[in-house]
Amino acid sequence: MNHRIVFPETVGKLERYQLITSLVVPRPIGWISTFGLDGTPNLAPFSFFSAISATPMLISVSVGARRGERKDTLVNIRQRGEFCANVVTELHLEAMNQTSAEAGPGVDEFALAGLPMATASVVNAPYVADCPAVLECRCIQEVEIGEAGGLFIGEVVAIHVGTSLDVIEGTEYVDPESLRPIGRLWGAAYTLLGEIKVIQRPQ
Ligand SMILES: Cc1cc2nc3c(=O)[nH]c(=O)nc-3n(C[C@H](O)[C@H](O)[C@H](O)COP(=O)(O)O)c2cc1C
């Protein structure tokens, strides 16, 4: 395979964004819900989101700057130290997109998207009440990214597994056919669950 090699420092900010978001795919979407200091609920999707480790149970979410300014999610996680990561499924694709709107800190995106809200059981954060899977998280570390962005490492302290989900008998594996997860490609492109291939690991 012949390659054209691109060095990040030789291309613009936009091109770096285009390359990373179209090559590291598909990405799960952490739909992050928090409370502001004044109690306003906040909800926004983040695809720079990943599972880090099972024990301890850790996830990461990276919140970038918006034209040099801090996003509400970043401000809220810094102030409160707690958040929920709602798993985005086919059920919520449209609503998830609506909550990515640029809304000021005083705006409740649950109300904006007509989503039912509930308060988490362990952490002080809201969550999407009809979301089939929710991770309640406590921030254990932040790595600052540039002037107004941050990568947050969250320890999962409680997991909501919707009773509508099928769990493989004798395990805690959730059947993806019942979860119907969404993956982000780039821009406005998403991937739904396609063909599932099962390949055994070598002995
Ligand atoms: C599918 C999707 C994924 C996104 N992923 C990210 C991301 O990883 N990091 C980021 O900073 N913004 C991301 N955004 C944009 C934020 O959702 C958007 O800036 C939002 O308004 C932030 O809200 P807040 O100010 O309430 O935190 C994404 C948007 C969409 C639709």
The ligand as an SDF file (V2000), in Angstrom:
LIG
                    3D

 31 33  0  0  0  0  0  0  0  0999 V2000
  -22.2710   13.2540   17.6780 C   0  0  0  0  0  0  0  0  0  0  0  0
  -21.5480   14.4390   18.2550 C   0  0  0  0  0  0  0  0  0  0  0  0
  -20.3190   14.2560   18.8760 C   0  0  0  0  0  0  0  0  0  0  0  0
  -19.6330   15.3450   19.4360 C   0  0  0  0  0  0  0  0  0  0  0  0
  -18.4350   15.1150   20.0400 N   0  0  0  0  0  0  0  0  0  0  0  0
  -17.7780   16.1440   20.6180 C   0  0  0  0  0  0  0  0  0  0  0  0
  -16.5350   15.9130   21.2890 C   0  0  0  0  0  0  0  0  0  0  0  0
  -16.0360   14.7870   21.3910 O   0  0  0  0  0  0  0  0  0  0  0  0
  -15.9160   16.9790   21.8740 N   0  0  0  0  0  0  0  0  0  0  0  0
  -16.4640   18.2270   21.8340 C   0  0  0  0  0  0  0  0  0  0  0  0
  -15.9010   19.1590   22.4050 O   0  0  0  0  0  0  0  0  0  0  0  0
  -17.6310   18.4780   21.2060 N   0  0  0  0  0  0  0  0  0  0  0  0
  -18.2990   17.4670   20.6150 C   0  0  0  0  0  0  0  0  0  0  0  0
  -19.5110   17.6950   19.9850 N   0  0  0  0  0  0  0  0  0  0  0  0
  -20.0880   19.0530   20.0340 C   0  0  0  0  0  0  0  0  0  0  0  0
  -20.7890   19.3240   21.3690 C   0  0  0  0  0  0  0  0  0  0  0  0
  -21.8480   18.3840   21.5840 O   0  0  0  0  0  0  0  0  0  0  0  0
  -21.3720   20.7520   21.3480 C   0  0  0  0  0  0  0  0  0  0  0  0
  -20.2990   21.6740   21.2870 O   0  0  0  0  0  0  0  0  0  0  0  0
  -22.2750   21.0800   22.5210 C   0  0  0  0  0  0  0  0  0  0  0  0
  -22.9700   22.2680   22.2460 O   0  0  0  0  0  0  0  0  0  0  0  0
  -21.5280   21.2510   23.8360 C   0  0  0  0  0  0  0  0  0  0  0  0
  -22.5040   21.5620   24.8090 O   0  0  0  0  0  0  0  0  0  0  0  0
  -22.2120   22.2000   26.2170 P   0  0  0  0  0  0  0  0  0  0  0  0
  -21.7230   23.6250   25.9940 O   0  0  0  0  0  0  0  0  0  0  0  0
  -23.5520   22.1510   26.8900 O   0  0  0  0  0  0  0  0  0  0  0  0
  -21.1780   21.3710   26.9050 O   0  0  0  0  0  0  0  0  0  0  0  0
  -20.1970   16.6420   19.3780 C   0  0  0  0  0  0  0  0  0  0  0  0
  -21.4330   16.8300   18.7150 C   0  0  0  0  0  0  0  0  0  0  0  0
  -22.0930   15.7490   18.1570 C   0  0  0  0  0  0  0  0  0  0  0  0
  -23.4050   15.9530   17.4540 C   0  0  0  0  0  0  0  0  0  0  0  0
  1  2  1  0
  2  3  1  0
  2 30  2  0
  3  4  2  0
  4  5  1  0
  4 28  1  0
  5  6  2  0
  6  7  1  0
  6 13  1  0
  7  8  2  0
  7  9  1  0
  9 10  1  0
 10 11  2  0
 10 12  1  0
 12 13  2  0
 13 14  1  0
 14 15  1  0
 14 28  1  0
 15 16  1  0
 16 17  1  0
 16 18  1  0
 18 19  1  0
 18 20  1  0
 20 21  1  0
 20 22  1  0
 22 23  1  0
 23 24  1  0
 24 25  2  0
 24 26  1  0
 24 27  1  0
 28 29  2  0
 29 30  1  0
 30 31  1  0
M  END
$$$$
